[in-house]
């Protein structure tokens, strides 16, 4: 923690600032077993949830799912644009592979 991070696998993944401290006057709300298993919320003085802290495994799974969604959106966009399909062999030749 403590540094600004950016996913290197997809350009479309936005920057996440991990250096910002929690808002003033926030406390950690205790979680219950049925509340996401390890998910914690930072709440203000009124008890309103302001931020969420999730386990690293959940975070990694969310990133994977976002990347998959990005791939699906790119596929859908390519299908809408149309164009002539090319073979894998032709694509590799064009890329010099």
C-alpha positions as CSV (number, residue, x, y, z in Angstrom):
1,X,0.0,0.0,0.0
2,X,1.0,3.6,-0.2
3,X,1.5,4.0,-3.9
4,X,-0.7,4.8,-6.9
5,X,-1.3,1.7,-8.9
6,X,-2.4,0.9,-12.4
7,X,-3.2,-2.4,-14.0
8,X,-0.6,-3.3,-16.6
9,X,-2.8,-5.9,-18.3
10,X,-5.4,-3.5,-19.8
11,X,-5.0,0.1,-20.7
12,X,-8.7,0.8,-20.0
13,X,-8.3,-0.1,-16.3
14,X,-8.4,3.2,-14.4
15,X,-5.9,4.3,-11.9
16,X,-6.6,3.5,-8.3
17,X,-5.2,5.9,-5.7
18,X,-4.1,3.9,-2.6
19,X,-2.3,6.7,-0.9
20,X,-5.3,8.7,0.3
21,X,-6.0,8.2,4.0
22,X,-9.6,7.5,5.1
23,X,-11.9,10.4,5.5
24,X,-11.8,12.3,8.8
25,X,-14.1,11.0,11.5
26,X,-14.5,7.5,10.1
27,X,-14.5,4.3,12.0
28,X,-14.5,0.7,11.0
29,X,-17.9,-0.9,11.1
30,X,-17.8,-4.5,12.3
31,X,-18.8,-7.1,9.8
32,X,-20.9,-10.2,10.2
33,X,-20.4,-13.6,8.6
34,X,-23.2,-13.0,6.1
35,X,-21.8,-9.6,5.1
36,X,-19.3,-10.7,2.4
37,X,-16.8,-12.6,4.5
38,X,-14.0,-10.2,5.5
39,X,-15.5,-7.0,3.9
40,X,-15.2,-4.0,6.2
41,X,-16.8,-0.6,5.8
42,X,-15.5,2.7,7.0
43,X,-18.4,4.7,8.4
44,X,-18.8,8.3,9.3
45,X,-20.0,9.6,12.7
46,X,-23.6,9.0,11.6
47,X,-22.9,5.4,10.7
48,X,-23.1,6.0,6.9
49,X,-20.8,3.8,4.9
50,X,-18.1,5.9,3.2
51,X,-15.6,3.4,2.0
52,X,-15.1,-0.4,1.8
53,X,-12.1,-2.5,2.6
54,X,-12.0,-5.9,0.8
55,X,-9.7,-8.9,1.1
56,X,-7.0,-9.1,-1.6
57,X,-8.5,-12.3,-3.1
58,X,-11.8,-10.5,-3.6
59,X,-10.0,-7.6,-5.2
60,X,-8.0,-9.8,-7.6
61,X,-11.2,-11.6,-8.6
62,X,-12.9,-8.3,-9.3
63,X,-10.0,-7.2,-11.5
64,X,-10.2,-10.5,-13.4
65,X,-13.9,-10.1,-14.0
66,X,-13.5,-6.4,-15.1
67,X,-10.8,-7.5,-17.6
68,X,-13.1,-10.2,-18.9
69,X,-15.9,-7.7,-19.2
70,X,-13.6,-5.4,-21.1
71,X,-12.8,-8.2,-23.5
72,X,-16.5,-8.9,-24.1
73,X,-17.1,-5.2,-24.8
74,X,-14.2,-5.0,-27.2
75,X,-15.5,-8.1,-29.0
76,X,-19.0,-6.6,-29.2
77,X,-17.6,-3.3,-30.5
78,X,-15.6,-5.2,-33.2
79,X,-18.7,-7.1,-34.2
80,X,-20.7,-3.8,-34.5
81,X,-18.0,-2.2,-36.7
82,X,-18.1,-5.2,-39.0
83,X,-15.3,-5.5,-41.5
84,X,-13.8,-8.5,-43.1
85,X,-12.4,-11.3,-40.9
86,X,-8.9,-12.5,-41.4
87,X,-7.4,-15.8,-40.6
88,X,-5.1,-16.4,-37.6
89,X,-2.2,-17.2,-40.0
90,X,-2.8,-13.9,-41.9
91,X,-2.9,-11.9,-38.6
92,X,0.3,-13.5,-37.4
93,X,2.0,-12.7,-40.7
94,X,0.8,-9.1,-40.5
95,X,2.3,-8.9,-37.0
96,X,5.5,-10.6,-38.0
97,X,5.0,-13.5,-35.7
